[in-house]
Amino acid sequence: KQRYCLWLTPTAFPGGLPRQLQQIFAEALGGPHIHQARLLDGGLFNTTYHVTYGEAREEAVLRLGPVNRQFLMGHEENLIQSEVHICALCERQGIPSSHVLAWNCSRRTIDRDYMIVRYIPSVPMCRAELAEEERSALHGEMGAYLRRFHQIEGDCCGEAVRRAFRQNKALLDAAGPPRLLHTDLWEGNVLLDRSPYDNIKSLLAELDNL
């Protein structure tokens, strides 16, 4: 089934597309020429674009943070910074995730946080035509990566959590160290690519909206 793409228009960026998109890539990657950009669907908080840039026509994904930040809940703030940090942790642990090329939360160029990641040629798992044995194998692979993900320990808890621990210390003596927890792993957040060497799809990235 043909997937429809929305091409960027000047109204997608305040002040016009060519200038601000070029400014973002100049700030982040040194000013490569932008050949083309299209709006991607599926995001809830961020606005996401597929961008082709540079002499080699490399492909990247630009993710812009939320516009109306005053409506965000506390745990929804600083999403771009959190995702950059999580991607770095996953890379160190060998967990499939986006490779971050650049990010910026200064809001000098545009009044939104942003990150640029390497484009992954893929299809969301929820849109892939999978046999039951393929789906079962992928769920097992996802489970193995999640086990590794959930073993990543933090070095501290937030202040509110610290107070709760102190106030209920007697009840929490058995509590272990803080660990990462993925709470949004549905098939729309899993990217797949069919290997040219076999007939089974392999997991490329499984992390989004942590």
C-alpha positions in Angstrom: 0.0 0.0 0.0 1.3 3.4 -1.0 2.3 5.6 2.0 1.5 9.3 1.5 4.1 11.8 2.4 3.6 15.4 3.3 6.2 17.7 1.8 7.4 20.6 3.9 6.0 24.0 3.0 7.2 27.4 4.2 4.4 27.4 6.8 5.9 24.5 8.6 8.6 26.8 10.1 8.0 30.3 11.3 9.8 32.7 8.9 9.9 30.1 6.0 11.3 26.7 5.4 14.5 27.3 3.4 16.1 29.8 5.8 15.3 28.1 9.1 15.9 24.6 8.1 19.3 25.6 6.6 20.1 27.6 9.8 19.4 24.5 11.9 21.7 22.3 9.8 24.3 25.1 9.7 24.3 25.3 13.5 24.3 21.6 14.0 26.4 20.1 11.2 28.3 23.0 9.7 26.0 24.2 7.0 25.5 21.4 4.4 23.0 22.2 1.6 19.5 20.9 2.1 18.2 19.1 -1.0 14.8 18.0 0.3 12.7 17.6 3.5 9.4 15.9 4.2 7.2 15.8 7.2 6.9 12.3 8.8 3.8 11.1 10.6 3.3 9.2 13.8 4.8 11.6 16.4 2.8 12.7 19.5 5.1 15.3 21.1 7.8 16.0 18.5 7.6 17.2 14.9 9.7 15.0 12.7 11.2 15.5 9.2 13.2 13.3 6.9 16.0 15.5 5.4 18.4 14.8 2.5 21.5 17.0 2.7 25.1 17.5 1.7 27.1 16.7 -1.4 26.8 12.9 -0.7 23.0 13.4 -0.2 23.1 11.8 3.2 19.8 11.2 5.0 18.9 12.2 8.5 15.8 12.7 10.7 15.3 16.1 12.3 13.1 16.0 15.4 11.8 19.3 16.9 10.5 19.4 20.4 7.0 20.4 21.4 5.7 23.9 20.7 3.2 24.6 23.5 5.5 23.6 26.3 3.3 25.3 28.9 0.8 22.4 28.5 3.4 19.7 29.2 3.4 17.7 32.4 6.6 17.6 34.5 7.8 14.2 33.2 7.1 15.4 29.6 9.6 18.3 29.7 13.1 18.1 28.3 12.1 15.2 26.0 14.9 15.9 23.5 17.6 16.0 26.2 16.3 12.8 27.7 16.2 11.0 24.4 19.8 12.0 23.5 21.0 10.7 26.9 19.0 7.4 26.5 20.4 6.8 22.9 23.9 7.2 24.2 23.3 4.7 27.0 21.8 2.2 24.5 24.7 2.5 22.1 27.2 1.7 24.9 25.1 -1.4 25.8 24.7 -2.6 22.1 20.9 -1.9 22.2 19.4 -0.9 18.8 18.6 2.8 18.9 19.0 6.1 16.9 22.5 7.4 16.3 22.5 11.0 17.3 24.4 13.3 14.9 23.7 16.6 16.7 21.3 18.2 19.2 20.7 21.6 20.6 18.4 23.0 23.4 19.6 26.6 23.4 16.7 27.7 21.2 18.8 30.3 19.5 17.9 29.3 15.9 14.3 28.2 16.5 12.2 28.3 19.7 12.2 24.6 20.1 14.7 21.9 21.2 15.9 19.7 18.4 18.0 16.6 17.6 19.3 15.2 14.3 19.7 11.5 14.0 21.0 9.2 11.2 18.1 8.0 9.1 17.3 4.3 9.3 15.7 2.8 6.1 12.9 0.8 7.7 9.2 0.3 8.3 7.3 0.4 11.6 6.6 -3.1 12.8 2.9 -2.2 13.0 2.9 -1.7 9.2 5.0 -4.7 8.3 3.5 -7.8 6.8 4.8 -10.5 9.1 4.2 -14.2 9.3 3.4 -15.5 12.8 6.8 -17.1 13.2 8.5 -13.9 12.2 6.4 -11.9 14.7 7.1 -14.4 17.5 10.9 -14.3 16.7 10.9 -10.5 16.8 9.0 -10.4 20.1 11.7 -12.7 21.5 14.5 -10.4 20.2 12.7 -7.4 21.7 12.4 -9.1 25.0 16.2 -9.9 25.0 17.0 -6.2 24.3 14.5 -5.0 26.9 16.1 -7.2 29.5 19.4 -5.5 28.8 17.8 -2.1 28.7 16.1 -2.6 32.1 19.5 -3.6 33.6 20.9 -0.1 33.0 21.3 1.5 36.4 21.1 5.2 37.3 23.4 6.9 39.8 20.6 8.8 41.5 16.9 9.3 41.9 14.9 12.6 41.6 14.5 14.7 44.7 10.8 13.9 45.1 11.7 10.2 44.9 14.5 10.7 47.5 12.0 12.3 49.9 9.6 9.4 49.4 12.4 6.9 50.2 13.4 8.7 53.3 9.8 8.9 54.6 9.2 5.2 53.9 12.6 3.8 54.5 11.4 1.0 56.7 9.1 -0.2 53.9 11.7 0.1 51.2 14.7 -1.6 52.6 14.5 -4.2 49.9 14.4 -1.7 47.1 17.3 -2.0 44.6 19.1 0.7 42.5 17.1 2.8 40.0 16.9 1.3 36.5 15.7 2.4 33.1 12.2 1.4 32.3 10.6 1.4 28.8 6.8 2.0 29.0 5.9 2.6 25.4 7.1 -0.4 23.4 4.3 -1.0 21.0 4.8 -2.1 17.4 4.6 1.5 16.1 7.8 2.2 18.0 9.7 -0.7 16.5 11.5 -0.3 13.2 12.2 -3.3 11.0 14.5 -4.0 8.0 14.5 -7.2 5.9 18.0 -8.5 5.6 19.2 -9.3 2.1 20.7 -12.5 3.4 17.7 -14.2 4.7 13.9 -14.0 4.8 13.6 -12.9 8.4 13.2 -9.2 9.4 15.8 -8.0 11.9 15.2 -5.4 14.6 16.8 -2.1 13.9 15.6 0.3 16.6 13.1 -0.1 19.4 13.3 3.1 21.4 10.9 6.1 21.1 9.1 8.4 23.5 10.9 7.0 26.6 
